[in-house]
Amino acid sequence: MKDLIRDRKTHFAVLLFFGLMQLLLGLARQLGVIPESPSLLALLYFGVMIPTLLIAVHASATSTRSTRGPTHRRNPFQITLLMILLLLTGTQIYWGVFTSLLDAGHVYNTFPSMYGQWIPPELWVIDPLHRNFFENLVTIQWMHRLFALLILLTVLMLWVHTFLMKQRPLIIVHLVVFLLTVTLLSYTAGAFTLIYHVPAFLTLLHQISAQLMITGIGLLLGVHFSGWIEEQAQS
């Protein structure tokens, strides 16, 4: 038990460290300390996010396997949703780099529509077509909105599926509720960031909530991974 408590404290300290790193990275971006390079900024963000994910998976897997209680079986559908969510979140973070560097948050400042339009007319004005994804501010903001909506819908699907399960381990319920909460926080912060023309506080809140989302995804994957280990041990 002492080893388990010590491990949990260590994992929490490491996750807190990377959370502070994310906050400092956001502050450095706001102060203009980091060079205006998409590749460098993406590398820095993923350099914080990926260790956070791995630590969260390890923390959850080891903690779940160490506690006495009902055996949790992995759920293939939830694992699939979590992997899709991880892919969407990673893509959203990368797109957020372009949104930030090109100040794409300033072109359309209404929500949920873009000045009354769901598909703005400037979406594909640059030729060839693929350049719009990296140079057209309207396209970049629109894609950022689209991925945010897809992430929210995926988390809602995960939440509904959790409460429809016949056997709902309490840890899964708590983690899914946590993930839904931070996703709603990120989505809301992103919306108000647009409406109020990208204030620094809301931008940082948007980034920190994304860090918490990665943590939540990692913790859930860790629980399912521990279930897979138990299945292999019993087979």
Secondary structure, DSSP 8 states (H G I E B T S, - for coil): -HHHHHHHHHHHHHHHHHHHHHHHHHHHHHHT-S-S-HHHHHHHHHHHHHHHHHHHHHHHHHHHHHS-SS-----HHHHHHHHHHHHHHHHHHHHHHHHHHTTGGGT---SSSBTTBSS-TTTT-SSSGGGHHHH-HHHHHHHHHHHHHHHHHHHHHHHHHHHH-SS--HHHHHHHHHHHHHHHHHHHHHHHHHHTT--HHHHHHHHHHHHHHHHHHHHHHHHHHHHHHHHHHH-
